[in-house]
Amino acid sequence: VSPTLPCELAAHVFGLLPPLHFLRAAVATSRQFSFEWYVSAAFSCSVVVPDDAGRINEAINRLAGAGCHEGAKGLLLVRPGTYQESVRVTQNCHILGLGPRESVIVEAPGWESALVSAGLGGAAVPHFLGFRGLATGEDACVENLTFRCRNEHMRGRCVYLVMGRLHLLRCNVEGGVKI
């Protein structure tokens, strides 16, 4: 007889793990918990690009519309492909590229950075002003993607962090990071 972990306790413990760590550790060692279970337990909502939304920015906006901006993080899963856009992180979310990071590419068009995070500091706004649970991307995480700029003159600012604490984990940045 194998002992089982209560789902309430597992949701709390596994909720502290980033998605790739959960996949490597928990799924490999336990048949009790699936990735679908983890997503529903650890994130308030999730969107898959291009299945649910055609573009990454559209998916970030969809997370906001689903109520993920009220203090909870949403999960944005990005399937392999090349996405011709400048990603603007405006929500506290976890953006995860599926597959090898070299196969999930964000390529900025024209004179734009491939990834911009404003992190406008909504969490720091005093509560007495009436703003509670305001999250504007200051605690976002981007994992397992490649960022590059098509315009050679923009390669020095491929990733542009205006404010906040954007976490870049296991990402390829083909160019510079401006803070």
Backbone torsions as a table, in degrees:
resi	resn	phi	psi	omega
1	VAL	NA	124.9	179.0
2	SER	-97.9	137.0	178.9
3	PRO	-70.0	147.4	177.8
4	THR	-114.1	148.5	179.6
5	LEU	-90.0	128.6	178.5
6	PRO	-58.6	137.0	-175.8
7	CYS	-60.4	-34.2	-179.9
8	GLU	-65.3	-43.2	178.7
9	LEU	-69.0	-42.3	179.3
10	ALA	-62.2	-40.1	179.2
11	ALA	-61.8	-40.1	179.0
12	HIS	-67.4	-46.6	-177.6
13	VAL	-68.7	-50.4	-177.4
14	PHE	-69.8	-23.5	177.1
15	GLY	-64.3	-19.5	177.9
16	LEU	-81.2	-13.6	-177.9
17	LEU	-89.7	139.3	169.7
18	PRO	-64.9	155.0	-175.2
19	PRO	-54.5	-43.0	-178.6
20	LEU	-66.8	-35.4	176.8
21	HIS	-65.9	-40.2	177.5
22	PHE	-60.7	-46.1	-178.8
23	LEU	-61.3	-40.8	-178.2
24	ARG	-72.1	-40.1	-172.7
25	ALA	-92.8	-62.6	-170.6
26	ALA	-70.9	-46.2	-177.5
27	VAL	-67.2	-36.4	-179.1
28	ALA	-69.3	-25.8	-174.7
29	THR	-110.0	-12.8	-175.2
30	SER	-136.5	128.2	176.5
31	ARG	-87.3	-4.8	-177.6
32	GLN	-74.2	-28.0	-173.4
33	PHE	-121.8	125.4	178.4
34	SER	-101.2	169.5	177.0
35	PHE	-65.1	-36.3	177.6
36	GLU	-62.1	-41.3	176.9
37	TRP	-61.6	-45.3	-179.2
38	TYR	-59.5	-46.2	-178.7
39	VAL	-61.0	-44.2	-179.0
40	SER	-69.8	-29.1	-178.9
41	ALA	-83.7	-34.8	-172.0
42	ALA	-96.9	-20.7	-175.4
43	PHE	-126.8	143.7	-178.0
44	SER	-74.9	-25.5	176.5
45	CYS	-160.5	161.9	180.0
46	SER	-144.4	151.5	179.0
47	VAL	-137.2	138.7	178.2
48	VAL	-111.1	129.1	176.7
49	VAL	-103.0	129.1	5.6
50	PRO	-97.5	11.5	-176.8
51	ASP	-63.7	-52.7	-176.9
52	ASP	-91.9	-27.9	-179.7
53	ALA	-144.1	137.9	-175.8
54	GLY	-72.7	-25.3	-176.7
55	ARG	-130.3	157.0	-178.8
56	ILE	-66.0	-43.1	178.8
57	ASN	-62.5	-37.8	176.8
58	GLU	-62.5	-38.6	179.2
59	ALA	-67.5	-39.5	177.4
60	ILE	-62.1	-42.6	177.6
61	ASN	-65.4	-35.1	178.4
62	ARG	-66.4	-37.3	175.6
63	LEU	-60.1	-41.6	178.5
64	ALA	-63.0	-41.8	-180.0
65	GLY	-68.7	-22.7	-179.5
66	ALA	-87.1	2.7	177.7
67	GLY	92.0	9.6	-179.6
68	CYS	-72.5	-10.5	-178.4
69	HIS	-80.2	-6.7	-176.1
70	GLU	-88.2	49.2	176.0
71	GLY	91.7	-16.0	-179.2
72	ALA	-101.0	150.9	178.7
73	LYS	-90.8	142.9	172.0
74	GLY	-104.0	160.6	179.1
75	LEU	-112.9	129.1	177.6
76	LEU	-116.7	112.7	179.5
77	LEU	-98.4	128.6	-177.0
78	VAL	-115.3	118.5	179.4
79	ARG	-75.0	159.1	178.6
80	PRO	-56.2	143.6	-179.8
81	GLY	155.0	174.4	175.7
82	THR	-108.1	123.7	-177.3
83	TYR	-109.5	113.6	-178.2
84	GLN	-87.1	85.6	179.8
85	GLU	-163.9	164.6	171.9
86	SER	-102.9	109.9	-175.0
87	VAL	-77.0	125.9	179.1
88	ARG	-111.6	108.5	-179.7
89	VAL	-83.1	108.2	-177.4
90	THR	-119.8	3.8	-179.2
91	GLN	-133.3	151.2	170.7
92	ASN	-74.6	102.6	-177.0
93	CYS	-145.8	168.7	175.0
94	HIS	-113.9	115.3	179.5
95	ILE	-101.9	119.3	-174.6
96	LEU	-123.7	122.6	174.1
97	GLY	-81.1	130.6	179.6
98	LEU	-91.8	136.0	-178.5
99	GLY	90.8	-173.1	178.8
100	PRO	-62.2	139.5	-176.4
101	ARG	-62.1	-23.8	177.6
102	GLU	-71.2	-13.1	-179.1
103	SER	-100.9	-4.7	177.1
104	VAL	-115.7	98.5	-169.5
105	ILE	-117.8	131.1	170.9
106	VAL	-109.2	116.3	-179.1
107	GLU	-116.2	117.3	-176.9
108	ALA	-73.9	134.0	175.0
109	PRO	-83.8	150.3	171.2
110	GLY	57.8	-135.3	-173.8
111	TRP	-97.8	38.5	-177.4
112	GLU	-117.9	158.5	172.6
113	SER	-79.5	151.5	179.5
114	ALA	-71.7	-32.9	-179.6
115	LEU	-137.7	126.3	177.8
116	VAL	-127.0	130.4	176.1
117	SER	-126.7	113.6	-179.8
118	ALA	-82.2	-36.2	-179.7
119	GLY	45.0	62.2	-168.3
120	LEU	-68.0	2.2	173.7
121	GLY	77.7	31.0	-179.5
122	GLY	-59.3	-30.6	-179.8
123	ALA	-68.7	-22.0	-178.1
124	ALA	-89.5	-3.9	179.5
125	VAL	-69.5	129.1	-179.0
126	PRO	-58.1	137.1	-178.1
127	HIS	-64.7	-27.6	-178.7
128	PHE	-67.1	-13.2	175.6
129	LEU	-80.5	-4.6	175.9
130	GLY	95.3	5.3	179.4
131	PHE	-103.3	110.9	177.2
132	ARG	-121.1	139.6	177.0
133	GLY	69.6	20.4	179.8
134	LEU	-80.0	118.0	-179.5
135	ALA	-126.8	126.1	-174.9
136	THR	-123.9	29.0	175.8
137	GLY	96.4	6.6	-177.9
138	GLU	-71.6	-14.5	179.3
139	ASP	-122.9	32.0	-177.4
140	ALA	-80.5	160.2	177.9
141	CYS	-134.2	132.5	177.2
142	VAL	-120.7	126.7	-172.8
143	GLU	-137.0	134.2	168.4
144	ASN	69.3	43.4	175.7
145	LEU	-128.7	163.9	173.3
146	THR	-114.1	133.1	178.6
147	PHE	-117.9	133.9	175.9
148	ARG	-151.8	157.8	179.3
149	CYS	-110.6	133.8	178.6
150	ARG	-71.9	-35.6	-179.1
151	ASN	-81.4	119.9	-177.1
152	GLU	-58.7	-32.3	-178.8
153	HIS	-72.2	-16.2	-179.9
154	MET	-96.3	-1.9	-175.6
155	ARG	-63.6	-22.6	177.0
156	GLY	-73.2	-13.5	-178.8
157	ARG	-133.3	49.4	-178.7
158	CYS	-65.7	-41.4	174.8
159	VAL	-118.4	127.7	-174.4
160	TYR	-124.1	113.4	179.5
161	LEU	-106.3	107.8	-178.5
162	VAL	-77.0	-51.0	178.7
163	MET	-151.3	173.5	172.3
164	GLY	95.6	-170.0	-176.9
165	ARG	-127.3	60.0	178.4
166	LEU	-65.4	129.6	178.6
167	HIS	-99.3	119.1	174.3
168	LEU	-104.0	114.3	-179.1
169	LEU	-118.0	126.3	176.1
170	ARG	50.3	46.6	178.0
171	CYS	-110.7	146.9	170.3
172	ASN	-96.4	127.5	176.2
173	VAL	-118.4	109.1	-178.8
174	GLU	-90.4	75.9	-176.9
175	GLY	148.8	-163.8	-176.0
176	GLY	-94.4	165.1	175.0
177	VAL	-116.9	122.8	179.6
178	LYS	-107.4	128.8	-179.1
179	ILE	-117.6	NA	NA
